[in-house]
Amino acid sequence: MAGPWQKLPPRREPGARPPREHAPVGGQLADEHAPRPSRRGEEVRLYGLNAVRALFEARPEALRKLYLTQARVHALKPILAWCVANRVGYRVVEEADLHKLASSAHHEGVVADVLRRAPVSLADWIAAQPAGPALALWLDGVGNPHNFGAILRSAAHFGVAGLLLPQDSPLALSGAAARVAEGGAEAVQLVQAGDSATAFAQLRAAGFNLAATLVDGGENLFATTLPQRLVYVMGAEGEGMDRGLATQCDLSLSIPGSGRVESLNVASATAVLLAQWASSTAFGSGLGSAK
């Protein structure tokens, strides 16, 4: 790539007009180390090589700023070329700077500020679903970003059509979740589903069955014929599924085990549930192998 590495302009006050050119090489990162707000519809700070690459491949226009180490320049050359062509600022920084920007040592040499992808409505999501097998997850009470990231990774691997968020769910993508997802965050649609009674009725009208996932007391997952169009309803971390919500579902499922531990955590349980559905439907024959 010709020309000097681009540097980010100083932070602008709200309402200020952007400069026409990038700021000169050099200068401090100043308050850019402060964590970004995590409310939906705003920017989110991503980190991790696969997370940033997946964002660029899916939504390059969402990229706002990029920070990377010199060691990552070659690997990220296509993204840097795009930044130059589209006047998006980037800066080559030291490892210590990335530790502060990401508030984590697991940045893998790159941090990006990007526009958050807003969830779609349940009605729009249902309208976009083709006929045939389809799988979704209803996430009730999942909040830990590492569990959320692991769920996103498994969901992307097994071709989950959407992650359904109940009314007033605070769940939103964070940098930590995106890194753990290893690119899966861009492959799975988040859906604002609303209240459970209305949403469940809409889903049933679209041919979906709702399956409550219980630590115990449900049908044996491995001995149950699973519906072709299915929503797994995942319970809260620690406390498990709300029993009132479970009674609204069409079936209840449990994962049998040795009894040496009480249960799997929500992310591990999700992976098992998704794999079982994929193996029991024609959909599973089209999945790629794990890397």
KOLLO-160930 format. One line per field, with one value per residue: residue in three letters; x, y negated, z negated of N, C-alpha, C in turn. Coordinates in steps of 0.1 Angstrom, whole numbers. Example, Ala and Ser with C-alpha at 12.3 -4.5 7.8 and 13.67 -1.06 7.14 Angstrom:
REM KOLLO-160930
rest: ALA; SER
n.x: 132; 128
n.y: 57; 22
n.z: -78; -71
ca.x: 123; 137
ca.y: 45; 11
ca.z: -78; -71
c.x: 132; 129
c.y: 33; 0
c.z: -78; -79
//
This chain:
REM KOLLO-160930
rest: MET; ALA; GLY; PRO; TRP; GLN; LYS; LEU; PRO; PRO; ARG; ARG; GLU; PRO; GLY; ALA; ARG; PRO; PRO; ARG; GLU; HIS; ALA; PRO; VAL; GLY; GLY; GLN; LEU; ALA; ASP; GLU; HIS; ALA; PRO; ARG; PRO; SER; ARG; ARG; GLY; GLU; GLU; VAL; ARG; LEU; TYR; GLY; LEU; ASN; ALA; VAL; ARG; ALA; LEU; PHE; GLU; ALA; ARG; PRO; GLU; ALA; LEU; ARG; LYS; LEU; TYR; LEU; THR; GLN; ALA; ARG; VAL; HIS; ALA; LEU; LYS; PRO; ILE; LEU; ALA; TRP; CYS; VAL; ALA; ASN; ARG; VAL; GLY; TYR; ARG; VAL; VAL; GLU; GLU; ALA; ASP; LEU; HIS; LYS; LEU; ALA; SER; SER; ALA; HIS; HIS; GLU; GLY; VAL; VAL; ALA; ASP; VAL; LEU; ARG; ARG; ALA; PRO; VAL; SER; LEU; ALA; ASP; TRP; ILE; ALA; ALA; GLN; PRO; ALA; GLY; PRO; ALA; LEU; ALA; LEU; TRP; LEU; ASP; GLY; VAL; GLY; ASN; PRO; HIS; ASN; PHE; GLY; ALA; ILE; LEU; ARG; SER; ALA; ALA; HIS; PHE; GLY; VAL; ALA; GLY; LEU; LEU; LEU; PRO; GLN; ASP; SER; PRO; LEU; ALA; LEU; SER; GLY; ALA; ALA; ALA; ARG; VAL; ALA; GLU; GLY; GLY; ALA; GLU; ALA; VAL; GLN; LEU; VAL; GLN; ALA; GLY; ASP; SER; ALA; THR; ALA; PHE; ALA; GLN; LEU; ARG; ALA; ALA; GLY; PHE; ASN; LEU; ALA; ALA; THR; LEU; VAL; ASP; GLY; GLY; GLU; ASN; LEU; PHE; ALA; THR; THR; LEU; PRO; GLN; ARG; LEU; VAL; TYR; VAL; MET; GLY; ALA; GLU; GLY; GLU; GLY; MET; ASP; ARG; GLY; LEU; ALA; THR; GLN; CYS; ASP; LEU; SER; LEU; SER; ILE; PRO; GLY; SER; GLY; ARG; VAL; GLU; SER; LEU; ASN; VAL; ALA; SER; ALA; THR; ALA; VAL; LEU; LEU; ALA; GLN; TRP; ALA; SER; SER; THR; ALA; PHE; GLY; SER; GLY; LEU; GLY; SER; ALA; LYS
n.x: 8; 6; 20; 21; 13; -20; -32; -53; -76; -78; -100; -133; -155; -190; -211; -192; -176; -162; -127; -111; -89; -67; -52; -18; 10; 17; 14; -8; -30; -48; -80; -91; -87; -107; -135; -161; -196; -222; -248; -275; -275; -254; -219; -197; -168; -148; -126; -99; -88; -103; -129; -128; -121; -144; -164; -156; -159; -186; -199; -185; -189; -196; -174; -155; -132; -98; -74; -42; -14; 21; 28; 5; 0; 5; -13; -38; -39; -58; -80; -69; -63; -89; -97; -81; -91; -117; -115; -114; -102; -71; -47; -14; -3; 12; 15; 7; -10; -31; -40; -51; -71; -88; -94; -84; -62; -65; -66; -54; -39; -54; -79; -112; -134; -168; -200; -228; -249; -283; -309; -335; -370; -393; -414; -404; -382; -394; -408; -387; -378; -371; -391; -391; -366; -356; -339; -338; -328; -341; -332; -332; -323; -296; -265; -238; -209; -189; -202; -223; -208; -197; -221; -229; -208; -213; -238; -235; -219; -236; -256; -278; -307; -315; -311; -333; -344; -360; -386; -374; -348; -315; -294; -267; -243; -209; -174; -159; -177; -178; -152; -149; -168; -155; -159; -185; -204; -213; -226; -250; -283; -296; -327; -354; -377; -399; -427; -432; -456; -470; -449; -444; -468; -467; -445; -454; -474; -459; -450; -431; -420; -418; -392; -386; -356; -344; -326; -332; -359; -370; -378; -356; -331; -316; -333; -355; -376; -369; -386; -387; -388; -377; -375; -352; -356; -337; -326; -319; -286; -271; -295; -312; -340; -370; -398; -424; -422; -414; -437; -451; -441; -439; -427; -405; -370; -342; -307; -291; -267; -237; -240; -220; -214; -235; -248; -244; -229; -246; -237; -223; -243; -260; -245; -246; -273; -278; -262; -275; -300; -292; -281; -304; -319; -325; -311; -287; -269; -258; -239; -206; -175; -159; -133
n.y: 12; -21; -52; -70; -55; -60; -83; -87; -114; -141; -137; -148; -175; -171; -177; -190; -198; -173; -170; -175; -162; -136; -137; -148; -125; -109; -120; -116; -90; -99; -104; -83; -58; -53; -32; -26; -36; -12; -10; 0; -8; -26; -32; -4; 11; 33; 61; 84; 106; 122; 113; 86; 89; 104; 85; 65; 80; 84; 59; 35; 7; 1; -4; -26; -35; -24; -5; 8; 30; 28; 54; 65; 52; 63; 85; 72; 57; 55; 43; 19; 7; 2; -16; -38; -44; -51; -71; -66; -67; -53; -39; -30; -14; -8; 24; 20; -2; 9; 27; 9; -4; 18; 26; 51; 79; 95; 88; 94; 79; 60; 34; 21; -5; -4; -7; 4; 32; 30; 48; 67; 66; 90; 97; 89; 106; 131; 130; 130; 156; 186; 213; 246; 265; 247; 230; 214; 194; 185; 162; 161; 143; 145; 131; 128; 118; 136; 160; 153; 147; 173; 186; 173; 181; 209; 208; 196; 216; 237; 228; 212; 194; 170; 151; 146; 120; 114; 91; 60; 70; 66; 75; 71; 68; 69; 60; 80; 102; 104; 111; 136; 149; 152; 142; 150; 133; 116; 133; 141; 132; 108; 105; 85; 96; 90; 94; 126; 141; 130; 131; 159; 168; 157; 170; 197; 195; 192; 217; 227; 247; 244; 251; 257; 256; 275; 281; 305; 329; 326; 341; 366; 353; 367; 388; 378; 369; 342; 311; 298; 271; 250; 235; 231; 224; 208; 208; 186; 177; 196; 196; 210; 220; 200; 213; 207; 196; 218; 234; 223; 233; 257; 282; 298; 301; 320; 324; 354; 366; 377; 372; 363; 337; 309; 296; 285; 254; 225; 219; 241; 260; 250; 255; 283; 287; 275; 290; 315; 310; 303; 327; 343; 334; 328; 306; 307; 321; 303; 288; 275; 289; 287; 264
n.z: 0; 9; -4; -37; -69; -80; -105; -134; -137; -162; -191; -185; -195; -202; -174; -160; -129; -108; -101; -69; -63; -75; -108; -115; -116; -147; -182; -211; -225; -243; -258; -244; -254; -272; -280; -256; -254; -258; -249; -227; -192; -192; -190; -193; -208; -193; -195; -187; -162; -144; -150; -142; -115; -105; -110; -91; -67; -66; -71; -61; -60; -86; -100; -120; -134; -136; -153; -155; -159; -147; -139; -129; -106; -80; -79; -80; -58; -35; -49; -58; -33; -25; -44; -38; -12; -19; -37; -64; -97; -109; -132; -140; -168; -200; -219; -245; -244; -231; -250; -268; -253; -247; -272; -279; -277; -256; -229; -205; -188; -175; -174; -171; -165; -160; -143; -160; -152; -149; -165; -147; -143; -156; -138; -113; -112; -111; -87; -70; -70; -53; -40; -55; -75; -105; -130; -161; -190; -221; -244; -276; -302; -299; -304; -309; -292; -281; -280; -263; -240; -234; -229; -206; -189; -187; -177; -152; -140; -138; -122; -132; -129; -143; -172; -198; -217; -247; -259; -272; -275; -284; -269; -247; -221; -230; -232; -244; -241; -213; -207; -219; -203; -179; -153; -149; -157; -136; -120; -130; -134; -157; -174; -183; -204; -221; -244; -260; -256; -234; -215; -214; -203; -178; -167; -168; -149; -127; -123; -142; -170; -205; -228; -261; -280; -304; -335; -348; -347; -322; -290; -277; -258; -238; -232; -220; -194; -175; -165; -131; -128; -152; -184; -208; -242; -263; -297; -325; -336; -361; -379; -362; -341; -342; -357; -351; -326; -313; -312; -292; -270; -243; -246; -269; -276; -286; -292; -295; -319; -336; -363; -379; -379; -386; -364; -329; -319; -306; -280; -272; -273; -253; -230; -229; -226; -201; -184; -186; -174; -148; -140; -139; -118; -83; -78; -91; -74; -57; -70; -76; -86; -119; -127
ca.x: 0; 15; 17; 23; 2; -29; -34; -66; -77; -81; -115; -140; -167; -203; -216; -181; -175; -150; -116; -111; -77; -63; -43; -5; 15; 22; 3; -12; -43; -56; -91; -97; -86; -119; -145; -172; -209; -226; -262; -277; -276; -242; -207; -191; -154; -145; -112; -97; -85; -115; -140; -127; -122; -158; -171; -152; -164; -201; -204; -173; -194; -198; -161; -153; -118; -91; -61; -35; 1; 28; 28; -8; -2; 4; -26; -50; -37; -70; -88; -62; -65; -103; -98; -75; -100; -129; -112; -116; -89; -65; -35; -5; 0; 19; 6; 2; -21; -43; -45; -59; -82; -97; -95; -82; -50; -69; -70; -48; -32; -63; -91; -119; -147; -178; -215; -235; -260; -295; -318; -347; -383; -397; -423; -396; -374; -402; -411; -375; -374; -376; -397; -382; -360; -350; -336; -336; -326; -347; -322; -339; -315; -282; -259; -223; -204; -182; -212; -230; -199; -196; -234; -228; -199; -219; -250; -230; -214; -247; -266; -289; -313; -317; -311; -344; -343; -373; -389; -365; -336; -303; -283; -262; -230; -198; -161; -156; -185; -175; -139; -151; -175; -145; -165; -198; -214; -218; -233; -263; -292; -303; -341; -361; -389; -411; -432; -432; -469; -472; -439; -446; -480; -462; -436; -462; -481; -449; -446; -421; -423; -409; -387; -379; -344; -344; -315; -337; -373; -375; -376; -342; -328; -311; -343; -367; -376; -370; -393; -379; -387; -376; -369; -348; -357; -326; -328; -310; -274; -271; -309; -319; -352; -382; -408; -436; -419; -413; -450; -456; -435; -446; -420; -394; -359; -330; -295; -287; -253; -232; -244; -208; -216; -249; -253; -236; -233; -256; -230; -220; -256; -265; -238; -251; -287; -278; -257; -285; -310; -286; -279; -317; -327; -318; -303; -273; -260; -251; -230; -192; -168; -153; -119
ca.y: 0; -33; -63; -67; -50; -71; -85; -92; -128; -142; -135; -161; -178; -168; -187; -197; -193; -165; -175; -169; -153; -129; -144; -144; -113; -112; -124; -107; -85; -107; -97; -73; -46; -51; -23; -32; -32; 1; -11; 3; -19; -34; -24; 6; 13; 47; 65; 98; 106; 128; 104; 74; 94; 107; 72; 59; 87; 83; 46; 25; -7; -2; -6; -40; -38; -11; -6; 21; 31; 30; 68; 68; 44; 72; 93; 64; 48; 51; 34; 6; 1; -3; -28; -49; -48; -57; -82; -61; -68; -42; -42; -19; -17; 3; 34; 14; -11; 18; 32; -1; -6; 29; 30; 65; 83; 105; 80; 100; 69; 51; 29; 13; -12; -2; -9; 16; 36; 30; 60; 65; 70; 104; 98; 88; 118; 143; 128; 133; 170; 195; 226; 257; 265; 235; 231; 201; 194; 175; 161; 155; 141; 147; 117; 129; 116; 147; 170; 148; 149; 187; 190; 167; 189; 221; 205; 194; 228; 246; 221; 207; 183; 158; 151; 139; 113; 110; 77; 54; 77; 57; 81; 64; 72; 62; 64; 94; 113; 105; 118; 150; 155; 155; 139; 155; 122; 110; 143; 145; 120; 105; 102; 80; 104; 85; 102; 140; 146; 125; 137; 174; 170; 154; 181; 209; 192; 194; 232; 231; 252; 238; 261; 253; 264; 276; 289; 318; 330; 326; 353; 368; 347; 376; 398; 371; 364; 327; 305; 292; 256; 251; 224; 235; 214; 210; 202; 177; 183; 199; 199; 219; 214; 197; 224; 201; 195; 232; 239; 217; 239; 269; 294; 295; 310; 320; 331; 363; 367; 387; 368; 359; 323; 306; 293; 277; 240; 222; 219; 255; 267; 245; 262; 297; 287; 271; 301; 325; 306; 304; 342; 350; 328; 328; 294; 310; 327; 293; 281; 278; 295; 278; 261
ca.z: 0; 10; -13; -51; -76; -84; -119; -137; -142; -176; -194; -182; -203; -195; -165; -152; -115; -107; -93; -56; -62; -87; -116; -112; -123; -161; -191; -221; -224; -253; -264; -236; -262; -280; -274; -249; -259; -252; -245; -214; -183; -192; -186; -202; -206; -191; -195; -183; -148; -137; -152; -133; -101; -102; -108; -78; -56; -66; -72; -62; -62; -100; -107; -123; -137; -137; -160; -153; -161; -135; -136; -123; -93; -68; -80; -79; -47; -28; -57; -58; -20; -24; -53; -30; -1; -24; -46; -78; -104; -117; -139; -144; -182; -208; -226; -258; -240; -228; -263; -274; -244; -248; -286; -279; -270; -246; -217; -193; -180; -167; -181; -161; -169; -149; -146; -165; -144; -157; -163; -139; -149; -154; -126; -101; -112; -107; -73; -62; -71; -42; -44; -58; -88; -110; -144; -168; -204; -229; -255; -288; -314; -296; -304; -309; -278; -276; -277; -251; -229; -231; -223; -192; -181; -184; -168; -138; -134; -135; -113; -139; -121; -150; -187; -201; -229; -253; -262; -282; -277; -283; -262; -235; -218; -236; -226; -249; -235; -199; -206; -221; -192; -168; -140; -149; -160; -124; -113; -136; -136; -169; -171; -195; -203; -228; -255; -256; -252; -220; -206; -212; -194; -164; -163; -165; -137; -116; -123; -152; -183; -216; -237; -273; -283; -319; -341; -350; -346; -309; -282; -273; -245; -229; -229; -216; -180; -175; -154; -121; -130; -166; -192; -222; -252; -273; -310; -331; -341; -375; -384; -353; -334; -350; -355; -345; -311; -307; -310; -280; -258; -237; -251; -278; -273; -295; -287; -306; -321; -346; -376; -386; -381; -386; -350; -320; -319; -295; -267; -268; -270; -240; -219; -228; -220; -187; -177; -185; -164; -135; -136; -137; -107; -70; -78; -96; -64; -49; -78; -75; -98; -128; -124
c.x: 9; 11; 20; 11; -7; -30; -47; -66; -80; -96; -122; -152; -179; -207; -205; -180; -162; -139; -116; -99; -74; -53; -29; -1; 20; 11; 0; -26; -53; -67; -97; -95; -99; -129; -156; -185; -214; -241; -264; -279; -264; -230; -203; -177; -152; -130; -111; -97; -98; -127; -140; -128; -137; -167; -169; -159; -179; -206; -192; -177; -196; -185; -159; -139; -111; -78; -54; -20; 8; 28; 16; -10; -4; -10; -38; -48; -49; -79; -82; -64; -79; -104; -92; -85; -113; -127; -116; -103; -84; -52; -27; 0; 8; 10; 0; -10; -33; -49; -54; -72; -93; -101; -94; -69; -52; -73; -65; -43; -41; -75; -99; -132; -157; -192; -221; -247; -272; -303; -329; -359; -386; -405; -414; -387; -382; -405; -399; -371; -379; -383; -387; -375; -354; -349; -333; -334; -333; -338; -328; -329; -300; -275; -244; -218; -197; -192; -219; -221; -198; -209; -234; -220; -206; -231; -246; -225; -226; -259; -278; -294; -314; -316; -322; -343; -356; -374; -380; -352; -324; -292; -280; -247; -219; -185; -157; -164; -181; -161; -141; -159; -167; -152; -180; -208; -220; -226; -247; -271; -297; -317; -347; -375; -401; -415; -434; -445; -472; -462; -441; -458; -475; -453; -444; -469; -472; -444; -435; -427; -413; -405; -380; -367; -342; -331; -320; -353; -379; -373; -361; -340; -324; -321; -356; -365; -379; -378; -383; -377; -388; -370; -365; -349; -347; -328; -317; -297; -275; -285; -316; -332; -363; -392; -421; -434; -419; -427; -457; -451; -442; -440; -409; -383; -348; -319; -290; -272; -250; -237; -232; -207; -231; -255; -242; -239; -241; -249; -227; -233; -262; -258; -243; -265; -287; -272; -267; -296; -304; -285; -293; -325; -318; -308; -288; -264; -253; -241; -215; -186; -161; -138; -111
c.y: -12; -43; -60; -62; -61; -71; -91; -107; -129; -140; -149; -163; -175; -180; -193; -190; -184; -172; -168; -160; -147; -138; -140; -132; -118; -116; -113; -102; -92; -98; -87; -59; -43; -42; -31; -28; -20; 1; -7; -9; -28; -26; -14; 9; 28; 49; 80; 98; 111; 119; 92; 78; 97; 94; 66; 66; 85; 69; 36; 11; -10; -5; -21; -43; -24; -14; 8; 19; 32; 44; 72; 61; 53; 80; 85; 54; 45; 41; 20; -1; -5; -15; -40; -54; -54; -67; -78; -61; -55; -46; -30; -23; -6; 12; 28; 5; -2; 24; 22; -3; 5; 32; 45; 68; 92; 98; 86; 90; 60; 47; 21; 7; -10; -5; 4; 19; 38; 43; 57; 69; 84; 106; 98; 101; 130; 142; 131; 148; 178; 207; 236; 256; 251; 236; 217; 204; 182; 174; 153; 154; 144; 133; 117; 128; 128; 159; 166; 150; 164; 192; 185; 176; 202; 219; 203; 207; 237; 239; 216; 194; 170; 161; 141; 133; 109; 95; 72; 61; 67; 63; 74; 69; 63; 67; 78; 105; 115; 113; 133; 157; 158; 153; 143; 144; 116; 120; 147; 132; 119; 100; 97; 86; 99; 95; 117; 145; 142; 131; 152; 176; 167; 165; 194; 207; 194; 208; 236; 237; 246; 249; 255; 262; 264; 284; 303; 318; 329; 339; 354; 363; 357; 387; 391; 367; 349; 321; 299; 277; 255; 239; 230; 223; 216; 202; 193; 184; 185; 204; 209; 212; 211; 207; 219; 200; 209; 238; 233; 224; 252; 282; 289; 306; 309; 327; 341; 364; 377; 384; 363; 344; 320; 304; 287; 263; 237; 223; 233; 263; 263; 253; 276; 297; 284; 283; 313; 322; 308; 319; 349; 344; 329; 316; 297; 315; 316; 285; 285; 284; 284; 276; 262
c.z: 0; -1; -28; -57; -81; -100; -122; -141; -156; -178; -192; -192; -195; -187; -157; -139; -115; -98; -80; -55; -75; -95; -112; -121; -137; -170; -201; -219; -233; -258; -256; -243; -270; -273; -267; -255; -251; -249; -230; -205; -183; -188; -197; -198; -205; -192; -192; -168; -140; -139; -143; -118; -97; -101; -95; -66; -55; -64; -72; -64; -77; -107; -108; -126; -139; -143; -158; -156; -147; -130; -128; -109; -81; -68; -77; -67; -39; -36; -57; -44; -19; -33; -45; -20; -6; -35; -61; -85; -110; -122; -143; -158; -188; -215; -238; -255; -237; -241; -269; -266; -246; -262; -287; -273; -259; -233; -204; -183; -172; -175; -171; -168; -157; -153; -150; -155; -152; -155; -154; -147; -147; -141; -114; -100; -106; -92; -64; -62; -59; -48; -47; -72; -92; -125; -150; -183; -211; -242; -266; -300; -311; -296; -304; -295; -272; -272; -264; -239; -225; -225; -208; -183; -177; -175; -154; -132; -130; -127; -119; -132; -129; -165; -191; -215; -235; -256; -274; -284; -275; -274; -249; -233; -224; -229; -231; -243; -220; -198; -208; -210; -180; -154; -139; -151; -148; -116; -118; -139; -150; -166; -184; -195; -211; -239; -250; -250; -237; -211; -203; -202; -180; -159; -160; -151; -125; -116; -132; -164; -193; -226; -249; -276; -298; -323; -343; -349; -333; -302; -278; -259; -235; -225; -223; -201; -180; -163; -144; -123; -146; -172; -205; -231; -263; -285; -314; -336; -356; -380; -375; -347; -344; -346; -348; -330; -305; -304; -298; -268; -254; -242; -260; -276; -283; -289; -298; -307; -332; -360; -384; -388; -380; -372; -342; -322; -306; -281; -262; -265; -257; -229; -218; -222; -205; -179; -175; -175; -150; -131; -134; -126; -94; -70; -81; -85; -56; -57; -76; -87; -106; -124; -137
//
